[in-house]
């Protein structure tokens, strides 16, 4: 995920077809060997963040699934988009233990899993902001344009949008499938899991793919989001629709949280790209600061997997309705269970009590029954 800035070459790797290797974290071989403070920082910081996000992300997004799954209330279009967002986050946090082990020691999970975790990372980051862009467009049509469509068409449009988001995110992850490798580091017994680009084209491929990622998975969706919510806020400022404002509150909070989490990471990786292209003058001090900045902003970006479920659960009025529906179903199920248990107890009690009438009034019955022992 986060890469150190320097590339090295080895004529023995991959039959001379792939040479320039991106090295991850404290396993990087740079010219600043005497300055290891940044590498020590990432060695401790990243595994800690990965495990915290993994645990909280599983709990938070699992809670979202449980509530929306048991609720009998009709899901809104925002609920459908946010459910897909929770699915992307849940899938991503499941890969974090692999990165935690790798950041602490080395990659030990093989080549196939190396590709999988890179693909999941790209799919999560891309699908998250694309889904938020879809939500912004949906709110824009509903509030600004006041577009009214029947439930079936709106449901079909929402499903089509979600499918398009997942398909686009998978397309953006194709380079991860092509270039991700688990390989032995030269001059070391350690194994790394990073991108391996063709000989002589490392800077070109890296710059092209990062530019594509910045534009398609951040800049363009961000412009759509800012445009839509700018018009929505202007429209609501001249209206008295409290219900619409409450419904919009959770979505705006989620969008703001996403930008707070991911904008610094995009800035840090952009500076990393400029440093690789020698646009920013290299120095060991700059390298150390950038390595720490990428690690911190990467950890902040991953925190969105925990923050978004929290905001959805405690800010969203719609989610509170779903939660109330689940509680009602649980109470109803508990009451029905107790009623069935009581009914069964009464049936057993009546059956047990029924023969006692004649046994009390007839000594012969008692003596007859005792004679069998």
C-alpha positions as CSV (number, residue, x, y, z in Angstrom):
1,X,0.0,0.0,0.0
2,X,2.3,2.8,1.1
3,X,5.5,2.7,-0.8
4,X,8.9,4.1,-0.1
5,X,10.1,6.5,-2.7
6,X,13.2,4.7,-4.0
7,X,13.4,2.0,-6.7
8,X,16.2,-0.6,-7.1
9,X,17.1,-2.9,-9.9
10,X,18.1,-6.5,-10.0
11,X,19.1,-8.3,-13.2
12,X,18.2,-11.7,-11.7
13,X,14.5,-11.0,-11.0
14,X,11.7,-12.4,-13.2
15,X,14.0,-13.5,-16.0
16,X,15.2,-10.0,-16.6
17,X,11.7,-9.0,-17.7
18,X,10.8,-6.9,-14.6
19,X,13.5,-4.9,-12.9
20,X,12.4,-1.7,-11.1
21,X,10.9,-2.8,-7.8
22,X,8.9,-0.7,-5.4
23,X,10.0,-1.5,-1.8
24,X,7.7,-1.3,1.1
25,X,8.4,0.3,4.5
26,X,11.5,-0.6,6.5
27,X,12.7,-3.0,3.8
28,X,13.5,-0.2,1.4
29,X,17.1,0.1,0.3
30,X,17.8,3.9,0.1
31,X,20.9,6.1,0.1
32,X,19.9,7.3,3.5
33,X,20.9,4.2,5.4
34,X,22.0,6.1,8.5
35,X,18.6,7.7,8.9
36,X,16.3,4.9,10.1
37,X,13.9,6.8,12.3
38,X,11.2,6.9,9.7
39,X,11.4,3.1,9.1
40,X,11.3,2.4,12.8
41,X,8.2,4.6,13.1
42,X,6.3,2.8,10.3
43,X,7.4,-0.5,11.8
44,X,5.4,0.2,14.9
45,X,2.8,2.7,13.7
46,X,1.3,0.8,10.7
47,X,0.7,-2.6,12.4
48,X,-1.0,-0.9,15.3
49,X,-3.3,1.1,13.1
50,X,-4.0,-1.9,10.9
51,X,-5.2,-4.0,13.9
52,X,-7.2,-1.2,15.4
53,X,-9.0,-0.5,12.2
54,X,-9.6,-4.2,11.5
55,X,-11.3,-4.8,14.9
56,X,-13.4,-1.6,14.9
57,X,-14.2,-2.0,11.2
58,X,-15.5,-5.5,11.6
59,X,-17.6,-4.6,14.6
60,X,-19.0,-1.4,13.0
61,X,-19.8,-2.6,9.5
62,X,-21.0,-5.9,10.9
63,X,-23.5,-3.9,13.0
64,X,-24.7,-2.1,9.9
65,X,-25.3,-5.4,8.2
66,X,-27.1,-6.9,11.2
67,X,-29.5,-3.9,11.6
68,X,-30.3,-3.4,7.9
69,X,-30.7,-7.2,7.5
70,X,-33.2,-7.7,10.3
71,X,-35.2,-4.5,9.7
72,X,-38.6,-4.9,7.9
73,X,-38.7,-1.2,7.0
74,X,-38.2,-0.3,3.3
75,X,-34.7,0.7,2.5
76,X,-34.1,4.1,0.9
77,X,-31.7,4.6,-2.0
78,X,-29.2,6.1,0.5
79,X,-29.5,2.9,2.6
80,X,-28.7,0.7,-0.4
81,X,-25.6,2.8,-1.3
82,X,-24.4,2.9,2.3
83,X,-25.0,-0.9,2.5
84,X,-22.7,-1.3,-0.5
85,X,-20.2,1.1,1.1
86,X,-20.2,-1.0,4.3
87,X,-19.7,-4.2,2.2
88,X,-16.6,-2.6,0.6
89,X,-15.2,-1.5,3.9
90,X,-15.9,-4.9,5.6
91,X,-14.1,-6.7,2.8
92,X,-11.1,-4.3,3.1
93,X,-10.7,-4.6,6.8
94,X,-10.5,-8.4,6.5
95,X,-7.2,-7.9,4.6
96,X,-5.6,-5.7,7.2
97,X,-4.1,-8.5,9.3
98,X,-2.1,-9.5,6.3
99,X,-0.7,-6.0,5.9
100,X,-0.1,-5.8,9.7
101,X,2.1,-8.9,9.6
102,X,3.9,-7.6,6.5
103,X,4.6,-4.2,8.0
104,X,5.9,-5.8,11.2
105,X,8.2,-8.4,9.7
106,X,7.8,-9.4,6.0
107,X,5.3,-10.8,3.5
108,X,4.7,-14.5,4.2
109,X,1.4,-15.2,2.4
110,X,2.5,-15.9,-1.2
111,X,2.0,-14.3,-4.6
112,X,-1.7,-14.9,-5.0
113,X,-2.7,-13.3,-1.7
114,X,-0.3,-10.4,-2.5
115,X,-2.4,-9.7,-5.6
116,X,-5.7,-10.1,-3.7
117,X,-4.9,-7.6,-1.0
118,X,-3.7,-5.0,-3.5
119,X,-6.9,-5.5,-5.5
120,X,-9.1,-5.1,-2.5
121,X,-7.3,-1.9,-1.4
122,X,-7.9,-0.3,-4.8
123,X,-11.5,-1.5,-5.1
124,X,-12.3,-0.2,-1.6
125,X,-10.8,3.2,-2.1
126,X,-12.4,3.6,-5.6
127,X,-15.8,2.2,-4.7
128,X,-16.1,4.3,-1.5
129,X,-15.8,7.7,-3.2
130,X,-17.8,6.5,-6.3
131,X,-20.7,5.4,-4.1
132,X,-20.6,8.8,-2.3
133,X,-20.7,10.5,-5.6
134,X,-23.8,8.3,-6.5
135,X,-25.4,9.4,-3.2
136,X,-24.8,13.0,-4.0
137,X,-26.3,12.7,-7.4
138,X,-29.4,10.9,-6.0
139,X,-29.9,13.6,-3.3
140,X,-29.4,16.3,-5.9
141,X,-32.1,14.8,-8.1
142,X,-34.5,14.4,-5.2
143,X,-34.0,17.8,-3.6
144,X,-32.9,20.3,-6.2
145,X,-34.6,18.8,-9.3
146,X,-37.4,17.3,-7.3
147,X,-37.4,14.4,-9.6
148,X,-40.2,11.9,-8.9
149,X,-40.0,8.4,-10.2
150,X,-41.8,5.2,-9.3
151,X,-40.2,2.9,-6.7
152,X,-39.4,0.1,-9.2
153,X,-37.5,2.4,-11.6
154,X,-35.7,4.1,-8.8
155,X,-34.7,0.7,-7.3
156,X,-33.5,-0.5,-10.7
157,X,-31.5,2.7,-11.2
158,X,-29.9,2.3,-7.8
159,X,-28.9,-1.3,-8.5
160,X,-27.5,-0.4,-11.9
161,X,-25.4,2.4,-10.3
162,X,-24.0,0.1,-7.7
163,X,-23.1,-2.5,-10.3
164,X,-21.4,0.2,-12.4
165,X,-19.4,1.3,-9.3
166,X,-18.2,-2.2,-8.6
167,X,-17.3,-2.8,-12.2
168,X,-15.4,0.5,-12.5
169,X,-13.5,-0.2,-9.3
170,X,-12.5,-3.7,-10.5
171,X,-11.3,-2.1,-13.8
172,X,-9.1,0.3,-11.8
173,X,-7.7,-2.7,-9.9
174,X,-6.5,-4.5,-13.1
175,X,-3.0,-3.0,-12.8
176,X,-2.8,-4.5,-9.3
177,X,-3.5,-7.9,-10.8
178,X,-0.9,-7.3,-13.5
179,X,2.0,-5.8,-11.4
180,X,1.6,-7.0,-7.8
181,X,4.3,-9.5,-6.8
182,X,5.7,-11.2,-3.8
183,X,9.4,-11.3,-4.3
184,X,12.7,-11.8,-2.4
185,X,14.5,-8.6,-1.7
186,X,18.0,-8.3,-3.2
187,X,20.7,-8.5,-0.6
188,X,18.2,-9.7,2.0
189,X,16.3,-12.8,3.1
190,X,13.1,-10.8,3.5
191,X,10.1,-11.0,1.1
192,X,8.1,-8.0,0.0
193,X,4.7,-7.6,-1.6
194,X,4.7,-4.6,-4.0
195,X,4.3,-3.5,-7.6
196,X,6.9,-4.7,-10.1
197,X,7.1,-2.7,-13.3
198,X,8.7,-3.6,-16.6
199,X,12.4,-2.7,-17.0
200,X,13.0,0.9,-17.9
201,X,9.3,1.8,-17.6
202,X,8.9,2.0,-13.8
203,X,8.5,5.8,-13.6
204,X,6.2,5.9,-16.6
205,X,3.9,3.1,-15.3
206,X,3.9,4.4,-11.8
207,X,3.1,8.0,-12.8
208,X,0.4,7.0,-15.2
209,X,-1.3,4.7,-12.8
210,X,-1.2,7.1,-9.9
211,X,-2.5,9.9,-12.1
212,X,-5.3,7.6,-13.2
213,X,-6.1,6.8,-9.6
214,X,-6.0,10.4,-8.5
215,X,-8.3,11.6,-11.3
216,X,-10.8,8.8,-11.6
217,X,-11.0,7.7,-8.0
218,X,-10.7,11.0,-6.2
219,X,-10.6,14.3,-8.2
220,X,-13.5,13.8,-10.6
221,X,-15.9,12.2,-8.0
222,X,-14.9,14.9,-5.6
223,X,-15.9,17.6,-8.1
224,X,-19.3,15.8,-8.6
225,X,-19.8,15.7,-4.8
226,X,-18.9,19.3,-4.2
227,X,-21.1,20.5,-7.1
228,X,-24.2,18.5,-6.0
229,X,-24.0,19.3,-2.3
230,X,-23.3,23.0,-3.1
231,X,-26.5,23.2,-5.0
232,X,-28.4,21.1,-2.4
233,X,-27.2,23.4,0.5
234,X,-28.2,26.4,-1.5
235,X,-31.7,24.9,-2.1
236,X,-32.2,23.9,1.5
237,X,-31.2,27.4,2.7
238,X,-34.3,28.8,1.0
239,X,-36.7,26.1,2.2
240,X,-38.2,25.0,5.5
241,X,-38.1,21.3,4.9
242,X,-36.8,19.9,8.2
243,X,-37.3,16.3,7.2
244,X,-35.0,16.8,4.1
245,X,-32.4,18.5,6.2
246,X,-32.4,15.7,8.7
247,X,-32.1,13.1,6.0
248,X,-29.2,15.0,4.4
249,X,-27.3,15.4,7.7
250,X,-25.9,11.9,7.8
251,X,-24.8,11.9,4.2
252,X,-23.0,15.2,4.5
253,X,-21.3,14.0,7.7
254,X,-20.1,10.8,5.9
255,X,-18.8,12.8,2.9
256,X,-16.9,15.2,5.1
257,X,-15.5,12.3,7.1
258,X,-14.3,10.7,3.8
259,X,-12.5,13.8,2.6
260,X,-10.9,14.4,6.0
261,X,-9.6,10.8,6.0
262,X,-8.5,10.5,2.3
263,X,-7.5,14.0,1.2
264,X,-4.2,14.1,3.1
265,X,-3.3,10.6,1.8
266,X,-3.8,11.8,-1.8
267,X,-1.7,14.9,-1.2
268,X,1.1,12.7,0.4
269,X,1.1,10.3,-2.5
270,X,1.2,13.2,-5.0
271,X,4.3,14.6,-3.3
272,X,5.8,11.1,-3.3
273,X,5.2,10.9,-7.1
274,X,6.8,14.4,-7.6
275,X,9.8,13.3,-5.5
276,X,10.2,10.2,-7.7
277,X,10.1,12.3,-10.8
278,X,12.7,14.7,-9.3
279,X,10.2,17.6,-9.5
280,X,10.8,17.9,-5.7
281,X,14.5,18.0,-4.8
282,X,15.6,14.9,-3.0
283,X,17.2,14.9,0.4
284,X,17.3,12.4,3.2
285,X,15.4,14.7,5.5
286,X,12.6,15.1,2.9
287,X,12.5,11.4,2.4
288,X,12.1,10.7,6.1
289,X,9.4,13.3,6.5
290,X,7.5,12.0,3.4
291,X,7.8,8.4,4.6
292,X,6.2,9.4,8.0
293,X,3.6,11.5,6.3
294,X,2.5,8.7,4.0
295,X,2.3,6.3,6.9
296,X,0.2,8.7,9.0
297,X,-2.1,9.7,6.2
298,X,-2.5,6.1,5.2
299,X,-3.6,5.2,8.7
300,X,-6.0,8.2,8.8
301,X,-7.4,7.1,5.5
302,X,-8.1,3.6,6.8
303,X,-10.0,5.1,9.8
304,X,-12.9,5.9,7.5
305,X,-13.9,2.2,7.7
306,X,-14.6,2.8,11.4
307,X,-15.9,6.4,11.3
308,X,-18.6,5.9,8.6
309,X,-20.5,3.1,10.5
310,X,-20.4,5.3,13.6
311,X,-21.8,8.3,11.9
312,X,-24.4,6.3,10.1
313,X,-25.5,4.6,13.4
314,X,-25.6,7.7,15.6
315,X,-26.4,10.6,13.2
316,X,-28.8,9.0,10.7
317,X,-32.4,9.2,11.5
318,X,-33.2,6.5,9.0
319,X,-30.8,4.1,10.6
320,X,-32.4,4.8,14.0
321,X,-35.8,3.8,12.4
322,X,-34.2,0.5,11.2
323,X,-32.7,-0.1,14.6
324,X,-36.1,0.5,16.3
325,X,-37.7,-1.9,13.8
326,X,-35.1,-4.6,14.8
327,X,-35.7,-4.0,18.5
328,X,-39.5,-4.3,17.9
329,X,-38.9,-7.6,16.1
330,X,-36.7,-8.8,18.9
331,X,-39.2,-7.9,21.6
332,X,-42.0,-9.5,19.6
333,X,-40.0,-12.7,19.1
334,X,-39.1,-12.7,22.8
335,X,-42.8,-12.3,23.8
336,X,-43.9,-15.0,21.4
337,X,-41.2,-17.3,22.6
338,X,-42.3,-16.8,26.2
339,X,-45.9,-17.4,25.2
340,X,-45.0,-20.6,23.5
341,X,-43.0,-21.7,26.5
342,X,-45.8,-20.8,28.9
343,X,-48.3,-22.6,26.7
344,X,-46.2,-25.7,26.6
345,X,-45.7,-25.6,30.4
346,X,-49.5,-25.3,30.9
347,X,-50.2,-28.2,28.6
348,X,-47.7,-30.4,30.5
349,X,-49.1,-29.2,33.9
350,X,-52.7,-30.0,32.8
351,X,-51.7,-33.4,31.6
352,X,-49.8,-34.1,34.8
353,X,-52.7,-32.9,37.0
354,X,-55.5,-34.7,35.2
355,X,-55.1,-38.2,36.8
356,X,-54.9,-36.7,40.3
357,X,-58.7,-36.3,40.6
358,X,-59.7,-39.9,40.6
359,X,-56.7,-41.1,42.5
360,X,-57.6,-38.9,45.5
361,X,-61.2,-40.1,45.6
362,X,-60.5,-43.9,45.2
363,X,-58.5,-45.9,47.5
364,X,-58.8,-48.9,45.3
365,X,-57.1,-47.1,42.4
366,X,-54.1,-46.2,44.7
367,X,-53.8,-49.8,46.0
368,X,-54.1,-51.2,42.5
369,X,-51.3,-48.9,41.3
370,X,-49.1,-49.7,44.2
371,X,-49.5,-53.4,43.6
372,X,-47.4,-53.2,40.5
373,X,-44.2,-52.3,42.4
